[in-house]
Amino acid sequence: MRAAGQAGYGDAYRLAAATFSWAGLPMEAVAVVEELLTEPGSDFDRFGAMRMKSQYLLAAGRQEEAWGAASEALALVDAQPELKRFNASYLTVIYIAANCRTLANDTAGELALVERIAVTDRSRFDLDVVASAMVRKASLQEHRGDREGAIETTQELLDTNPTWGVQDGRRMNVELNQLKRRFTDPVDPGLAAGLAGIWNAPGNRSLEGVLYVGHELRQALASSGNTAGAVAVAREMVDLIDANKAGWIAESGDSARTVASLWQFEVENLEYLAWSAPEGLQTHTPWALGRLIERATNPGRRQSLFIRLLRVTGTP
């Protein structure tokens, strides 16, 4: 097509390169796009070929070369901003370049790339893409020691997108991380208050991820001396697991991980109620001990649980 002077040969080159890539031959795919780059038919052909070259080089494990190709593609798009209208290709180049910087442990470089999505060209991408970039930006800022910047970025995401991530728990996870950034002292009452707000927010109790919030809340309450609150949360967590275990496991993409996670949360809270609840707050202790006794397989463990139960109940 190119030899005959026909238009559109860039499409044929890109299809050939993609075919090699799908066949597990990334360097053959690179060779095809390099041939296209010797005489691209359009600016989009040049940009598309650079994007594909960086992608295939990265797939072949040639990180530095991939970074060079991605950098060229981004330089071209900056020089000719009209190419940014090809949102998917532009976004792919950013992701490839950011991945290269991650592999190189270049936090500042990755942050600059993420800001293209989170700040500079935010209006070009949909909310989920932008929100993910803002979450990553905050993480990178924190990694660089800019905790205040991370807090500011996260708060902007939460304030400007009040419904983002509510249904699937992403917002809850971001809110949890935000609290942990804001309150580094475990006895700060603001930490417990914020965690309680997330724990009690409508809809959150139906999400498996709320157990991480409950875990943090119980620890914060216990650390600040609110042992009654800690005991109450521990019992609520076990009841929540009982009520939702079957559904959470069924909905999980990794049932083995979910089963192990739920078991860990359940046992931790039963142990807290069985051994750590102070005098006067042992309302749930006999119940927790009974559940632990049912599960105990080691004779010595079972005996120690029985002795604890006798002491708590006052049975001779």
DAPEMO-V181158 format. One record per residue. N is the residue number from 1. RES is the residue in one letter. PSI is psi in whole degrees, -180 to 180 (999 if undefined). OMEGA is omega in whole degrees, -180 to 180 (none if undefined). Layout:
# DAPEMO-V181158
n = [N N]
res = [RES RES]
psi = [PSI PSI]
omega = [OMEGA OMEGA]
This chain:
# DAPEMO-V181158
n = [1 2 3 4 5 6 7 8 9 10 11 12 13 14 15 16 17 18 19 20 21 22 23 24 25 26 27 28 29 30 31 32 33 34 35 36 37 38 39 40 41 42 43 44 45 46 47 48 49 50 51 52 53 54 55 56 57 58 59 60 61 62 63 64 65 66 67 68 69 70 71 72 73 74 75 76 77 78 79 80 81 82 83 84 85 86 87 88 89 90 91 92 93 94 95 96 97 98 99 100 101 102 103 104 105 106 107 108 109 110 111 112 113 114 115 116 117 118 119 120 121 122 123 124 125 126 127 128 129 130 131 132 133 134 135 136 137 138 139 140 141 142 143 144 145 146 147 148 149 150 151 152 153 154 155 156 157 158 159 160 161 162 163 164 165 166 167 168 169 170 171 172 173 174 175 176 177 178 179 180 181 182 183 184 185 186 187 188 189 190 191 192 193 194 195 196 197 198 199 200 201 202 203 204 205 206 207 208 209 210 211 212 213 214 215 216 217 218 219 220 221 222 223 224 225 226 227 228 229 230 231 232 233 234 235 236 237 238 239 240 241 242 243 244 245 246 247 248 249 250 251 252 253 254 255 256 257 258 259 260 261 262 263 264 265 266 267 268 269 270 271 272 273 274 275 276 277 278 279 280 281 282 283 284 285 286 287 288 289 290 291 292 293 294 295 296 297 298 299 300 301 302 303 304 305 306 307 308 309 310 311 312 313 314 315 316]
res = [M R A A G Q A G Y G D A Y R L A A A T F S W A G L P M E A V A V V E E L L T E P G S D F D R F G A M R M K S Q Y L L A A G R Q E E A W G A A S E A L A L V D A Q P E L K R F N A S Y L T V I Y I A A N C R T L A N D T A G E L A L V E R I A V T D R S R F D L D V V A S A M V R K A S L Q E H R G D R E G A I E T T Q E L L D T N P T W G V Q D G R R M N V E L N Q L K R R F T D P V D P G L A A G L A G I W N A P G N R S L E G V L Y V G H E L R Q A L A S S G N T A G A V A V A R E M V D L I D A N K A G W I A E S G D S A R T V A S L W Q F E V E N L E Y L A W S A P E G L Q T H T P W A L G R L I E R A T N P G R R Q S L F I R L L R V T G T P]
psi = [-43 -42 -32 -1 20 145 160 9 -18 -37 -41 -41 -45 -38 -41 -43 -44 -36 -44 -41 -46 -28 2 28 70 -35 -31 -37 -39 -42 -38 -47 -30 -35 -40 -38 -17 -26 71 145 -17 170 -35 -38 -43 -48 -46 -40 -41 -42 -47 -39 -46 -39 -45 -35 -41 -40 -30 1 14 74 -49 -40 -37 -41 -42 -44 -41 -39 -40 -43 -42 -36 -39 -44 -30 -35 -29 78 -20 -22 -17 -14 -19 74 -45 -43 -43 -45 -41 -43 -42 -46 -42 -47 -42 -39 -41 -41 -34 -46 -28 3 35 85 -43 -42 -42 -40 -42 -37 -43 -33 -20 -39 -45 -23 -70 -52 33 -39 -15 -16 158 169 -43 -40 -46 -43 -43 -39 -38 -38 -44 -39 -46 -41 -42 -39 -43 -41 -32 1 5 72 -39 -39 -39 -41 -43 -44 -45 -41 -36 -44 -46 -39 -38 -11 70 -19 -4 132 10 -46 -34 3 -4 -40 -42 -42 -41 -42 -39 -48 -35 -44 -41 -28 -41 -36 99 -15 118 -18 2 123 -25 -32 -50 -41 -43 -42 -39 -37 -41 -43 -38 1 137 133 -26 -30 -15 -5 134 -35 -17 -20 -32 -36 -46 -40 -47 -38 -44 -42 -41 -42 -44 -40 -34 4 2 71 -32 -42 -39 -42 -43 -42 -40 -44 -40 -38 -44 -42 -38 -41 -44 -41 -28 -3 -51 -44 -43 -40 -43 -35 -12 144 -9 83 -36 -43 -42 -44 -46 -41 -46 -41 -43 -47 -43 -49 -41 -44 -35 -41 -40 -46 -33 -36 -29 -17 127 166 137 -12 32 30 -39 -3 -48 -40 -46 -41 -41 -42 -38 -37 -40 -31 -16 130 -20 126 -41 -41 -46 -41 -43 -35 -41 -43 -42 -42 -42 -40 -42 -43 -14 17 130 999]
omega = [-179 -180 -179 179 -180 178 173 -179 176 178 -179 177 -178 177 179 179 179 179 176 -180 179 180 180 -179 -173 -178 173 177 178 -179 180 -178 176 176 177 -177 176 179 -180 -178 -178 176 178 176 180 -179 -180 179 178 179 -179 179 180 -179 -177 176 178 178 180 179 -178 -170 -176 178 178 178 179 -180 179 179 177 180 -180 177 179 -178 176 179 180 -174 179 178 179 179 174 -169 -175 180 179 -180 180 179 179 -180 180 -180 180 178 177 179 176 -179 180 -177 179 -177 -179 179 178 -180 179 180 180 -180 173 -180 -173 -174 -168 -176 -177 -175 -178 -171 -179 -171 -178 179 -179 -179 178 179 179 176 179 178 180 179 179 177 179 179 -180 179 -179 -177 179 177 178 178 -179 180 -178 -179 177 178 -178 -176 -175 -179 -172 -179 -178 172 -178 -173 -174 175 -180 179 180 179 179 178 178 179 179 178 -179 174 -176 -176 -179 178 -176 -180 178 -179 178 179 -180 -180 179 178 178 178 178 -179 -176 -179 180 178 -177 -177 179 -176 -180 -178 180 179 176 177 179 178 179 -179 179 180 -180 179 180 -179 -179 176 179 -175 178 178 179 179 -179 -180 179 179 178 -179 179 178 180 178 179 -175 -171 -173 -176 -179 -180 179 -178 -177 -174 174 179 -173 -179 178 -179 179 -179 -180 -180 178 -179 179 -178 -178 179 -178 174 178 179 -180 -177 -171 -171 180 -177 177 -179 179 -176 -180 -176 -173 179 178 -180 178 178 180 179 178 179 -175 -174 178 178 -178 -179 178 179 -180 -179 177 178 180 178 180 179 180 -178 -176 -179 -180 -178 none]
